[in-house]
């Protein structure tokens, strides 16, 4: 696996499906992950479930 230490990843559609899986993989690789969703509540829920600490994830309500 590769390292994403000291990197920030912005995952659009990260609250479910493929986006959520990608967000989790980036976290495991060491990145800080911004998880976006059209509904902020969904992004917050995903961030809580996959993040190991609040500083690892940032939920954002965003309609791209």
For each residue, the residues with C-beta under 8 A, 3 or more apart:
1: 28 29
2: 29
3: 29 30
4: 7 9 26 29 30 31
5: 30 31
6: 30
7: 4 30 31 32
8: 31 32 33 34
9: 4 23 26 31 32 33 34
10: 34 36
11: 14 19 22 23 26 33 34 35 36
12: 19 36 62 64
13: 16 17 18 19 36 37
14: 11 19 20 22 23 33 34 35 36 37 43 46
15: 19 20 35 36 37 39 42 43 45 46
16: 13 19 20 37 42 46
17: 13 20 21
18: 13 21 22
19: 11 12 13 14 15 16 22 23 35
20: 14 15 16 17 23 24 35 46 50
21: 17 18 24 25
22: 11 14 18 19 25 26
23: 9 11 14 19 20 26 27 33 35 46 50 57
24: 20 21 27 28 50
25: 21 22 28 29
26: 4 9 11 22 23 29 31 33
27: 23 24 30 31 33 50 51 52 56 57
28: 1 24 25
29: 1 2 3 4 25 26
30: 3 4 5 6 7 27
31: 4 5 7 8 9 26 27
32: 7 8 9 55 56 57 58
33: 8 9 11 14 23 26 27 47 51 56 57 58
34: 8 9 10 11 14 57 58 59 60
35: 11 14 15 19 20 23 43 46 47 50 57 58 59 60
36: 10 11 12 13 14 15 43 59 60 61 62 64
37: 13 14 15 16 40 42 43 46 59 60 61 62
38: 42 61 62 63
39: 15 42 43 61
40: 37 43 44 59 60 61
41: 44 45
42: 15 16 37 38 39 45 46
43: 14 15 35 36 37 39 40 46 47 59 60 61
44: 40 41 47 48 59
45: 15 41 42 48 49
46: 14 15 16 20 23 35 37 42 43 49 50 59
47: 33 35 43 44 50 51 57 58 59
48: 44 45 51 57
49: 45 46
50: 20 23 24 27 35 46 47 57
51: 27 33 47 48 54 56 57
52: 27 56
53: 56
54: 51 57
55: 32
56: 27 32 33 51 52 53
57: 23 27 32 33 34 35 47 48 50 51 54
58: 32 33 34 35 47
59: 34 35 36 37 40 43 44 46 47
60: 34 35 36 37 40 43
61: 36 37 38 39 40 43
62: 12 36 37 38
63: 38
64: 12 36
